[in-house]
Amino acid sequence: MSGVEEVAAAFHKVFTCADNLEPANRVDGVLVSPMRSGGIELLAGVARDPDWGLVLAVGLGGLFVEVLDDAALLRLPAARDEIRRGLESLRGASILQGARGRPPANLDRVTDAIAAIADLALALGDDLSALEVNPLYVNGSVVEALDGLVNWRTR
């Protein structure tokens, strides 16, 4: 089975399963995202704190975010240099700098991507509860948001 056929079969399976759910559960669409290997996974998330407002968390994603509990928190709006310093402050920053033969991450591009995520969170307005990109895939100068989630406040 080719990659195209596998994607079509998975798409059909999602919609078939959705048809068997209660009417309140519906699938509005399917996002097909490339699989990536190598590189580094980052987490860039924004959450609304009742006291601080929107807060940006950046850190190493995947296994590292759970095991290392290593994230930088920044109140929004945050300037690019604050975001860059947040990345550089991580205990796992050496991974971004090319530890153990990995290609170093282009921190300017990573900072630009995270700043765009923060700007989006600000632009979405007061009903935004949280926005998360995980993983934000980085391989040298390649920076791609592979998955994202937006949660809205209920009133």
MOKA-V849091 format. One record per backbone hydrogen bond with DSSP energy under -0.5 kcal/mol. NH is the residue of the N-H (numbers start at 1). CO is the residue of the C=O. If there is no record, write none. Layout:
NH;CO + NH;CO
This chain:
6;2 + 7;3 + 8;4 + 9;5 + 10;6 + 11;7 + 12;8 + 13;9 + 14;10 + 15;11 + 16;12 + 17;13 + 18;14 + 19;15 + 20;16 + 20;17 + 21;18 + 25;22 + 26;24 + 28;26 + 32;30 + 33;31 + 40;138 + 42;40 + 42;136 + 43;59 + 44;133 + 45;57 + 46;131 + 47;55 + 48;129 + 49;47 + 49;53 + 53;49 + 55;47 + 56;74 + 57;45 + 58;72 + 59;43 + 60;70 + 61;41 + 64;61 + 65;62 + 66;62 + 67;63 + 68;64 + 69;64 + 71;69 + 72;58 + 74;56 + 76;54 + 82;79 + 83;79 + 84;80 + 85;81 + 86;82 + 87;83 + 88;84 + 89;85 + 90;86 + 90;87 + 93;90 + 95;92 + 96;92 + 97;93 + 98;95 + 99;94 + 101;98 + 102;99 + 105;96 + 106;140 + 107;105 + 110;106 + 111;107 + 112;108 + 113;109 + 114;110 + 115;111 + 116;112 + 117;113 + 118;114 + 119;115 + 120;116 + 121;117 + 122;118 + 123;119 + 124;120 + 125;122 + 128;125 + 129;151 + 130;151 + 131;46 + 132;149 + 133;44 + 134;132 + 134;147 + 135;42 + 136;42 + 137;135 + 137;144 + 138;40 + 139;142 + 140;103 + 141;139 + 142;139 + 143;141 + 144;137 + 146;135 + 146;144 + 147;135 + 149;132 + 151;130 + 153;127
